[in-house]
Structures are given as structure tokens and as C-alpha cells.
Amino acid sequence: MPASSASNTRLRTAVLALALPFVAGAAWFAGSARGHGDTAPQPVDTGTLPKLGSDDWLSRNPFHEGEHHDEALEVGARGYNANCARCHGLEAVSGGIAPDVRKLNADCGGDEDCLADMDQYFIDTARHGRSRDGRVYMPPFEGILSQEAMWAIRTYIDSRPPPG
């Protein structure tokens, strides 16, 4: 084998040896860059919460306080982390992809009318999604998540400390 052929073979082998870890790392990163979980909506088990129905949607969070609050908080945490965290951040701490939902009540200062408006804004957004100029910024969840699940998620979001 001529010296230049042996030299080319060694060079190709060295390049492959150096490139293989890079390619393997890139493949691993691409596989792990899916965000915070599966992108398909996940079911939320609301069996321990009272049924609210799907015909008449409430305009206020029925789990904000009262006997079902603690259970709704647990259900909402699971529902949020399975369905909302991929965009709005784990534990409701936004990474900048989507709005920080902990700020929903930020300007209300305990004003009940303002809190009622924020409940309505939340449920409308969760049901119908948000789009602008034909681009979907948040998918609609009506028909995927129940009213119970949406209000439980709202209960969980309200329990998270506001950004500070």
C-alpha cells in the first residue's frame, strides 16, 4: 500500500474516532430536547372530585376554597405537570416559552371582581386556546380535559408563589 493511501486511511480513522462522540452526543441531545414530557395531551384522573358537567361551564373556580380544595390541588399538580409544564414550565415556573401563569392574579390585589375576571380568562383560554394571525400559541383543551381537570389546574396554579 502506498504511503499516501495509508496516511489517508489513518486520517479517515482519526476523523471518525473524533466525530463519533459528537454524533452520539447530538443524537442524545435531540432525543432529550422534547421539552417537559410528551406533547400529546395526557388524561387527568379527576375521579375524587365532584362532577361539574360539560354543558354549563362555571365562570369561577369552585375549588378555590372549600372541602375539595386540597384534593383539587393534588389533581391540579398532576394535570399541570402532565399537560402545561412543557410550555409554561415545571412547577409553574416559566422558562420563557409561554406566559408565566403565576402572574394571572398579579394585579388583582385581592379584588374579587378582578379575580373573577382572571378565572373567566383562564377557563376561556384553557377551553378555546389562543391564536394570533392564524398561529396557535396555545392549543384548546376543551374535549380533552374535563371542566374538573381545568379548574383543578387553576387551583394548583393559584397555589404557586408569584415570581419575585
TAGI-V284890 format. One record per residue. N is the residue number from 0. RES is the residue in one letter. PHI is phi in degrees with one decimal (999 if undefined). Layout:
BEGIN
N_RES_PHI / N_RES_PHI
END
This chain:
BEGIN
0_M_999 / 1_P_-62.8 / 2_A_-59.9 / 3_S_-68.6 / 4_S_-67.3 / 5_A_-64.4 / 6_S_-65.4 / 7_N_-64.8 / 8_T_-64.0 / 9_R_-62.9 / 10_L_-63.8 / 11_R_-61.4 / 12_T_-63.0 / 13_A_-64.7 / 14_V_-62.9 / 15_L_-63.1 / 16_A_-63.6 / 17_L_-77.4 / 18_A_-77.0 / 19_L_-57.2 / 20_P_-62.4 / 21_F_-64.3 / 22_V_-63.9 / 23_A_-63.8 / 24_G_-64.3 / 25_A_-63.6 / 26_A_-64.9 / 27_W_-63.7 / 28_F_-61.5 / 29_A_-61.4 / 30_G_-71.6 / 31_S_-94.9 / 32_A_-90.2 / 33_R_-84.4 / 34_G_91.9 / 35_H_-101.4 / 36_G_115.3 / 37_D_-64.9 / 38_T_-86.0 / 39_A_-79.6 / 40_P_-55.1 / 41_Q_-105.2 / 42_P_-65.6 / 43_V_-121.0 / 44_D_-77.2 / 45_T_-111.8 / 46_G_-58.6 / 47_T_-90.0 / 48_L_-99.0 / 49_P_-65.3 / 50_K_-73.6 / 51_L_-106.3 / 52_G_87.5 / 53_S_-122.8 / 54_D_-87.2 / 55_D_-108.2 / 56_W_-83.4 / 57_L_-74.3 / 58_S_-99.5 / 59_R_-123.5 / 60_N_-70.8 / 61_P_-74.5 / 62_F_-103.1 / 63_H_-55.1 / 64_E_-151.5 / 65_G_106.2 / 66_E_-65.8 / 67_H_-100.8 / 68_H_-58.2 / 69_D_-64.1 / 70_E_-66.7 / 71_A_-63.0 / 72_L_-62.0 / 73_E_-67.0 / 74_V_-62.5 / 75_G_-64.4 / 76_A_-62.5 / 77_R_-65.2 / 78_G_-64.5 / 79_Y_-62.9 / 80_N_-65.8 / 81_A_-85.0 / 82_N_-123.0 / 83_C_-111.3 / 84_A_-61.8 / 85_R_-60.4 / 86_C_-109.5 / 87_H_-91.1 / 88_G_97.5 / 89_L_-60.8 / 90_E_55.8 / 91_A_68.8 / 92_V_-100.6 / 93_S_-66.2 / 94_G_-95.9 / 95_G_101.9 / 96_I_-71.1 / 97_A_-134.3 / 98_P_-55.8 / 99_D_-79.1 / 100_V_-69.0 / 101_R_-67.7 / 102_K_-89.1 / 103_L_-53.6 / 104_N_-98.8 / 105_A_-55.6 / 106_D_-96.4 / 107_C_-81.3 / 108_G_54.3 / 109_G_85.3 / 110_D_-66.3 / 111_E_-62.1 / 112_D_-64.9 / 113_C_-64.7 / 114_L_-61.9 / 115_A_-64.2 / 116_D_-63.0 / 117_M_-68.7 / 118_D_-61.0 / 119_Q_-63.6 / 120_Y_-59.8 / 121_F_-60.8 / 122_I_-68.0 / 123_D_-63.0 / 124_T_-67.6 / 125_A_-63.2 / 126_R_-72.0 / 127_H_-105.8 / 128_G_73.8 / 129_R_-138.1 / 130_S_-142.0 / 131_R_-144.8 / 132_D_53.5 / 133_G_80.2 / 134_R_-101.2 / 135_V_-83.5 / 136_Y_-98.0 / 137_M_-145.9 / 138_P_-73.6 / 139_P_-75.8 / 140_F_-111.9 / 141_E_-64.2 / 142_G_88.3 / 143_I_-110.4 / 144_L_-107.3 / 145_S_-76.4 / 146_Q_-58.5 / 147_E_-59.4 / 148_A_-65.3 / 149_M_-62.8 / 150_W_-70.1 / 151_A_-64.8 / 152_I_-63.2 / 153_R_-60.6 / 154_T_-61.0 / 155_Y_-62.6 / 156_I_-57.8 / 157_D_-64.3 / 158_S_-81.8 / 159_R_-78.9 / 160_P_-65.6 / 161_P_-65.2 / 162_P_-62.1 / 163_G_-130.0
END
